[in-house]
Amino acid sequence: MTRLWALLGLSFLVAALSFGLTAWVRRYATARLLDIPNARSSHVHPTPRGGGLAVVISWVAGLALLLALGEMPTAFFLALMGLVPLAAIGFLDDHGDVPARWRLLVQILAALWAVGLLGWFPDISLGGATIHLGGFGGVMAIIFTVWMINLFNFMDGIDGIAGGEVVTTSMSWALLVMLGGREDALFTVGPTILLGAAVFGFLIWNWPPARIFMGDVGSGGLGFALTILFLFGAAQGGIHLPVSLILVGVFLVDATLTLLIRMARGERWFEAHRSHAYQHAAHRHGGHGVVSGAVLVINLFWLLPWAYVALQHPETELFWLLAAYSPLIGLAVWLGAGRP
């Protein structure tokens, strides 16, 4: 109980630090990093970007304190530090376009670093059985990590949506670890709750109407951080990958379906666009606040219960994943995912 209260106190400090640093970044970004609306934008007023820098600094500071107190293994801390080069290249990209090949290279190296430190993931639990993947497991883990980094970049397109996604997902994942994870994986609860706290401090500034955007400095690193947690949970923490994937269903379904439809239509899928389901929803059905709020509601009252059911019944977890995703797929298609 004492340890829980200490964690909550530290979470408050991390959130406060993130809130204060976001104010400082906003002053800097207003002069140097204004996001000017264009034909592909979902906002209409020039808005500073780069607020994710405050999130990264606050969370890393919290993790460093946990490490100093002996509350997390050094290897896990170092694996999560792969987000630092991601944040650095993202901050440069927020100042001016960095060629995609260099961003991709940093993403691959960060994924390689983290996956290597955590053991290459040769085995994975799926459907109540342990599947031996050997070296292919590491390759799949790297590909999955790089996709999640880019997925969060794609989905950070309206006020509050990426920040709200990370807050609800991280808190939900920490809850599932406490309810059904392995005893020796409970150390992941602290870093996960601190991640949610760091993003919450920023989200106060980013909630519609946003006074600052997260920018690439934050979105890619957050996707990386959640992925490393998911991979560790799947390999060693007792939280199988389908359970974690349920929690990020809104983002995974929208981003993946949009990408596949745009590729099928022969479009230049790697270029910036405004054809995600959430962007169509914001344009047609009430604006940014309504859509970002709806994502929070879906995460907490639809996806979290399904994830808990999958956690309790690992032998049928793929069925529960499909049950959770089916309405989301239908909704994304109805909203026009992947279509101009």
Secondary structure, DSSP 4 states (H G I P E B T S, - for coil): -HHHHHHHHHHHHHHHHHHHHHHHHHHHHHHH-EE---TT-S-SS-EE--THHHHHHHHHHHHHHHHHTT-S-HHHHHHHTTHHHHHHHHHHHHHSPPPHHHHHHHHHHHHHHHHHHTT---EEEETTEEEE-THHHHHHHHHHHHHHHHHHHHH--STTHHHHHHHHHHHHHHHHHHHHS-GGGGGGHHHHHHHHHHHHHHHHHHSSSPSS---HHHHHHHHHHHHHHHHHIIIIIS--HHHHHHHTHHHHHHHHHHHHHHHHTT--TTS--S-SHHHHHHHHTT-HHHHHHHHHHHIIIIIHHHHHHHHH-GGGHHHHHHHHHHHHHHHHHHHTTT--
